């Protein structure tokens, strides 16, 4: 990690007159602000739902054991959506794996976003019965050739109805994070019946190392976008001690068809503004009007915990910290369901609110997780805030002034 710069980078100038068309503008960057006097940016923080956690392990097929005393459930990557055609929230989640490394892939729905149903789908047999909400049964990812899906989105623009829903997850190669393993795809006409392609479309170890998310279809770029954690030699090694001992960073890749991806580029990496042990664990994002809004999970590796920080971008690749010092979504008190770390899916804007679903981990990211508690339970939780309330501009007791750049608009 660098501790200083020899050269000062040049700023990126704004146009003399900014054309915003009819697009809503948030105070998520300074593009429209020419001068500000006695003004502070204020970041709103979401309210955690009082009824959290909203999904817990309460079915026999969710009773696998990993680091907790009970069964666990989690979401990882981009895996919750609001289906406007069916007027319902949908979620694909993962319970813990069983002793034989099988891991169920489950489905839940909600009409109000708070209370979730686990429908009996009749698709996958578990202990002699198909009365469950399992849509797939996979290896945990530790065995070569066994995909473990955790990103799901609905792609209404794809002309092939058999590819209406797309999923992506990891498939290990022989020896783990090795070729020909990497990120593998699955496709479905309804989000329930899935067909896997059983091949890595983004391969270990350079273009992806692990722990990756997808944005899905980006209507601004007209591309599929993935946030893949890159590996050797793209990322900085920890004192050069090994091919897989690298600083966790966030990469970026694009695809026209979800099968063929551009080489991964480094998008976000720890720098001299970070604590010396910080690493960037995961990244999810969504489009909110003119802006890409990102959730960066900053891993404090000494403590083995992390919080979620809010990022903004106009192009989906170059990002701004909204507040680098205050977490947007922070850990709970010791003894609570999210005391250790949090993994959110991307934001959902619906019914005048921003919905953020996340996995809450009660213990540290360690085995055993004794730094916070002797177990680490995983449950799924919800935080919300009013639509458009990402940030505001705050004035104090004295008169404040904002001068915008010249701009044109329609409407």
Residue, then its C-alpha position, 0 to 999 in steps of 0.5 A: x500500500x503506498x504512503x504518498x504520491x510523487x506527482x499530483x494528479x490533475x482534476x477532471x474538469x466539468x463542462x462549462x454548461x452542464x446539460x442535465x436533461x430531465x434527469x434527477x440530480x442527487x448531491x452525490x458528487x460536486x458536478x453541479x456545485x461551483x462554490x459552497x460557503x459554510x456548507x457540509x455534506x450530510x450522509x443519511x444512514x438507513x434505519x435497521x428494521x426493528x423486526x430484524x432478522x427477517x429470515x433465519x434458518x428454521x427449516x430442516x434443509x437450512x440446518x447445516x453447520x459451519x461456524x455457528x451453533x445453529x443453522x445459518x442463512x445468508x445472501x451474497x452478491x446481488x441476489x434480491x430484487x423487486x419484480x415489477x411485472x409480478x409486484x413482488x420481492x424475490x430473494x435467492x439465499x444460501x443456507x450453510x452446507x452439510x457435512x457432505x458439502x452439499x448446499x441448498x440454494x433457496x428461494x423466498x418471496x415477499x409482498x411487503x418487503x418485510x415478511x417473507x415466505x418460503x414457498x413449497x416449490x416441489x422441485x428438489x428432493x430433500x430427505x424424501x420430500x420435495x415440499x421445500x423452497x430449494x431451487x438447486x443443490x450444489x457443492x459448497x464450492x470446495x469441490x472442482x466442477x460444482x457451481x455455487x451460485x449467489x448472484x441472481x437478476x432478472x433480465x427482461x431485455x434478453x430476447x431468449x425467454x429461457x435466459x430471463x433470469x441469470x445467475x453467477x457464482x463460483x466453480x472451483x478447479x482442481x486444487x481450489x481457486x485454479x483454472x479451469x475454475x472461476x465464475x460460472x453461469x446459470x439461466x432460468x425462464x422463471x427463477x426456479x428451474x435452472x440450467x447451468x453452463x458448467x464452465x467458467x466464463x471468468x477464470x481463476x486466478x487473475x481475472x477473478x480470485x473469489x467473492x465477486x458480485x455482478x451489477x447485471x445489465x447496465x442500461x447506460x452502458x448497454x453491457x453486463x457489468x461484473x465486480x470481480x475480485x482480481x487475483x495474481x498478478x493484478x493485485x498487490x501481493x502481501x510482501x510478495x509471499x504467495x500467489x493467493x496472498x493478495x490485498x483484496x481489491x475490487x475489479x471491473x469487467x463488461x460483457x455483451x452476452x454474459x458469457x464472454x467478459x473483458x479482462x478484469x481491471x482494477x477499480x477500487x483498491x486500498x490507498x494511503x487514506x485507509x487504515x494500514x490493515x484495510x482491505x476491500x472485501x466485497x462490492x455491490x451496486x445499483x443504478x439510482x437515477x443518474x448515479x451508480x450507488x455502491x456499497x463497499x465493504x471495508x475489511x479491518x483485517x486485524x479485527x476481522x470485522x467490516x462495515x459498509x461505506x457509501x460510494x457514488x459514480x456517474x460512469x460506474x467505474x470512477x467512484x467517490x467516497x460519500x463519507x470515508x470516515x463514517x460507515x453508511x451501514x455499520x455493525x451492531x453492538x456485541x451480542x447482536x445479529x450483525x455485530x461482526x460484519x455485513x454483506x448487502x445486496x444492491x439497493x432496491x428503490x420501490x414504493x418511496x423507499x430504498x430497500x437494502x437487504x443484507x447478511x448479518x454476521x454475529x461474530x468475526x470473520x475468523x475461525x473460530x470467531x472468538x474476537x467478538x463471540x465464540x460463534x458466528x451466526x448468519x441471518x438475513x436483515x433489512x435496512x431502509x431509508x426514504x427514496x433520494x435520501x442518500x445525502x444532503x447539504x447541511x447549513x449551520x447557524x450562520x448564513x450559507x451559500x451555494x452557487x451552481x455551475x450553469x446548467x440546462x434542463x428539460x421539464 
